């Protein structure tokens, strides 16, 4: 009995950061024609340039980032292998391997690894797909510690991308 009381007291004493985060919420983007899960507490910003339309999600607690983008303009018809190589080169991942992955009917070219941005080592997972005539990029990165701590959640977010049903 004493052992159970000690275990219960220990569980009550766990800090909030050690508790599991809430399940991510489903969001959809009609312009990109995809739906995906993202934690509700992640901050979102949008950016649009002549070459990309970008949704940036950021976890203020541990610094994880998720970029969801579609290529536009003269880059809109870039081959996935070229888009992935260009993205990773710009982000400091000069040596990387690519492999194919499929999730929810989307066929990706994917690369995982580490890179250095601003002198910091980051772990990343980058995916590129062509879907309904557009090139979509999904790029998730965090410090190695945050990536390892949040691995189940981050993989759940990555694997949640799915096409939106046709209207």
N, C-alpha and C positions, 0 to 999 in steps of 0.2 A: 504494500500500500504506500509506504514511504517513497519507494522508487517511482510510482506513478505521480505522486504529488510533486516530487522534484522535477520530473519530466514536464509536467504541466506548468510549473513555475518557470522553467527554462524557456518553454515555448512562448509564454506571455512576455518574457523579457526580451525576445528577439526584436531588434530595431525594425522599423518599417521598411528599410531598404532591403533587408534580408527576406522579406515576405514576397510571395509571387506577385508580379504585376498583373493588373486586370487584363482580361482577354482583349486582343486588338479588335477594333470595330471595322466592319466592312464599309468601304468607301467606293465610289465609282466616279469615273471620269468619262463623260460622254464624248469629249473631243478626242481622247485617246482610245475610246471604245473598249476600256478594260475596267474591271473591278478588282479590288485588292483590300487586304486588311492592314490597318496601321493603328498603333496604340493611340487612344484619344488624347493623351497628354502630350503627344509630340506636336511641336510647333510646325506650321506649314507656311511656306512663302512661294511665290510664283515669279518666274523670270521668263522673258520672251526676247529673243534676239533674232537676227536674220537667219540663223542656222538651227536654232533649237527652241522648243517650248518646254520649260522645266518646272516641275513641282519638287520642292525641297522640303523634306521632313527632317526634323531634328529633335532628338531626345535631350531636353535640357538637363536631365539628371546625370546621364553618363556620356553624353556627347556622340551617341550613335547617329548616323546620317543615312537617309534614304533619298536617292534621286530617282525620279521617274520622268523620263523625257521622251519627246518625239522629235525627230529631225525634220527640219523645214527648209524651204528655199532650195538652193542648189545642192544641199546635202540630203534632201529628202529621199533620194534614191541610192544612197550609199549602200554598198554591200555590207551585210552584218560583220564579216570578218574585218573589213576596213574600219567600220565604225567602232568596233571593240578595240582594235589596235590603236586607233587615234585617241580614244577616251583614256585608255590605260597609259599611253605614252604621255599625255597631258598631265596625268595625275601621278607620274613618277614610277609607274610599274613597268620598267623597261624590259624585264625578263618575266614572261608569263607563258603558261600553257593554256590552250583552249580545248574545250570538249563540248559535246552536244548534250543537251538536257531537254526534257519535255515535262510540262506540267499543265494540266487542265486544257489540253489541246493547243498550247503554244509551244513551238519548237524554238529553243534558244541555242545560241552559241554562248558559252559561259567560261569565265575565268575566275579563279579564286587565288588568293595569295596575299602578299604584303607589299606595301609601297611606303615611300617616305614623302610626306607633305609638310612643308614648313619645318623640316627637321624632326618631325614626329613620325615614328613608325605606326602604320595603320594596317589593319587587316581588312580585306575587301572581298566582296562577291559581286561580280559584274555580269549582267546578262543582256543580250541583244536579240531581238526577234523582228521579223517582218510579219505584219499582220494587217490585213485589209488595206494593202497598198502603202503602209507607213512603216517606218523603222522606229521601233521602241527600244529605249535603253532603261535598264533597271540597275542601279548601282548602290550598294549598301556598304558602308564602311564605318569602322570604329577602332578605338585603340585595341590592342590584343586582349587586354584585361576586360574591357567592356564587351568585346565580341565573345570571349569565353564565358563571361558571367551571364550574358543574355542570349547565348547561342540558340536555345530552343525557340525563344520568341522571334529572334531575327530570321531563323530559317522558316518559321511559320509565316512571317510577313513575306519573305521571298517566294515561298511556294504557294501563296494565296492568289497570285495574279491569274486572272481568267478573263476570257472574252466576255463582253457584255452581249446579252441576247439581242438579236436584230429587232428593231422597232416594228 
